[in-house]
Amino acid sequence: MATQSYGTWRVVIATLTGGLAGAGAVHLWQRHGRGAESVATERRRLARAHQQRMHWELLSKAIDDPALAVVIDTFGMNLDPEKRRQLLYANLWYINAFHLYESGLLNQRELFGHLRELFQSAYIREYWEITRPHRAALDPSSTEAEIGRIAEALFRELDEAETDQWWVVGVPPEV
């Protein structure tokens, strides 16, 4: 009977040891093997989603409260509260389009169509012109700068177009 009990304990200890070793191996693989890349990618995705939400919340507060909006007013001109709110709101729409692209919900061709539609708003167009110096300060190799260049080319094409059919203006990037 004592031998049987010892045999059962051996199985339990062997099972626990194997389980712990397996868990340790998985942890090491995720941390240092191919799994580490997917873990890091997921962390970046979650951090980006959190940052996007935070950006929206901060801008929303500024839009709702003119006293807060002046804190982040970098437009370089004397704006009345209503105009500042409109420009901040236009920024939210542009950044929304950028985040749709960056999160993979839109490809470049779809983003192009979305921007083409946004640029039909006089307020978005004014925002785009006023914030040109902001985009010039971006790292030229960044995704944000790349999308800014695509949007700027479209903006100019829409300005120069000799048609009222804005939905056919511009050549979308190849996907």
RALINNOR-V602559 format. One record per residue. N is the residue number from 1. RES is the residue in three letters. PHI is phi in whole degrees, -180 to 180 (NA if undefined). OMEGA is omega in whole degrees, 0 to 359 (* if undefined). Layout:
n: <N;N>
res: <RES;RES>
phi: <PHI;PHI>
omega: <OMEGA;OMEGA>
This chain:
n: <1;2;3;4;5;6;7;8;9;10;11;12;13;14;15;16;17;18;19;20;21;22;23;24;25;26;27;28;29;30;31;32;33;34;35;36;37;38;39;40;41;42;43;44;45;46;47;48;49;50;51;52;53;54;55;56;57;58;59;60;61;62;63;64;65;66;67;68;69;70;71;72;73;74;75;76;77;78;79;80;81;82;83;84;85;86;87;88;89;90;91;92;93;94;95;96;97;98;99;100;101;102;103;104;105;106;107;108;109;110;111;112;113;114;115;116;117;118;119;120;121;122;123;124;125;126;127;128;129;130;131;132;133;134;135;136;137;138;139;140;141;142;143;144;145;146;147;148;149;150;151;152;153;154;155;156;157;158;159;160;161;162;163;164;165;166;167;168;169;170;171;172;173;174;175>
res: <MET;ALA;THR;GLN;SER;TYR;GLY;THR;TRP;ARG;VAL;VAL;ILE;ALA;THR;LEU;THR;GLY;GLY;LEU;ALA;GLY;ALA;GLY;ALA;VAL;HIS;LEU;TRP;GLN;ARG;HIS;GLY;ARG;GLY;ALA;GLU;SER;VAL;ALA;THR;GLU;ARG;ARG;ARG;LEU;ALA;ARG;ALA;HIS;GLN;GLN;ARG;MET;HIS;TRP;GLU;LEU;LEU;SER;LYS;ALA;ILE;ASP;ASP;PRO;ALA;LEU;ALA;VAL;VAL;ILE;ASP;THR;PHE;GLY;MET;ASN;LEU;ASP;PRO;GLU;LYS;ARG;ARG;GLN;LEU;LEU;TYR;ALA;ASN;LEU;TRP;TYR;ILE;ASN;ALA;PHE;HIS;LEU;TYR;GLU;SER;GLY;LEU;LEU;ASN;GLN;ARG;GLU;LEU;PHE;GLY;HIS;LEU;ARG;GLU;LEU;PHE;GLN;SER;ALA;TYR;ILE;ARG;GLU;TYR;TRP;GLU;ILE;THR;ARG;PRO;HIS;ARG;ALA;ALA;LEU;ASP;PRO;SER;SER;THR;GLU;ALA;GLU;ILE;GLY;ARG;ILE;ALA;GLU;ALA;LEU;PHE;ARG;GLU;LEU;ASP;GLU;ALA;GLU;THR;ASP;GLN;TRP;TRP;VAL;VAL;GLY;VAL;PRO;PRO;GLU;VAL>
phi: <NA;-66;-68;-64;-63;-63;-65;-65;-64;-61;-65;-63;-65;-63;-65;-63;-63;-63;-64;-65;-63;-64;-63;-63;-65;-61;-60;-63;-64;-65;-80;-122;-102;-62;-64;-61;-65;-70;-66;-64;-63;-65;-63;-64;-63;-66;-64;-64;-63;-64;-63;-63;-65;-64;-60;-61;-64;-65;-66;-62;-62;-66;-66;-75;-130;-56;-67;-83;-61;-66;-63;-108;-73;-117;-76;75;-152;-80;-116;-77;-55;-66;-64;-61;-61;-63;-67;-65;-67;-60;-60;-60;-66;-66;-64;-60;-62;-61;-67;-59;-69;-63;-83;88;-79;-129;-90;-62;-64;-68;-61;-57;-63;-64;-65;-56;-70;-58;-70;-79;-85;-61;-70;-66;-63;-63;-57;-61;-67;-66;-94;-53;-62;-64;-69;-65;-86;-73;-62;-57;-89;-78;-61;-62;-67;-61;-66;-60;-67;-62;-65;-64;-62;-63;-55;-67;-63;-65;-62;-91;-64;-107;-141;-89;-88;-59;-72;-110;-81;89;-110;-62;-64;-74;-93>
omega: <179;180;179;180;179;178;178;179;178;179;180;181;179;179;179;180;178;179;179;179;178;179;178;179;178;180;180;179;179;184;187;182;181;180;181;180;180;176;179;178;179;178;178;179;179;178;179;179;178;180;179;178;179;178;180;181;180;179;178;177;180;179;181;186;181;179;176;182;181;180;183;180;177;183;176;178;179;183;172;185;181;180;178;179;180;180;177;178;176;177;178;180;179;180;176;179;179;180;175;178;185;179;178;179;174;170;184;180;179;176;179;178;179;179;178;179;179;182;174;178;178;180;178;179;178;177;182;180;182;185;178;178;178;181;179;182;181;173;184;181;182;177;180;178;179;179;176;179;178;180;180;178;178;180;180;178;178;177;186;184;179;180;175;181;185;184;177;182;176;178;180;177;177;181;*>
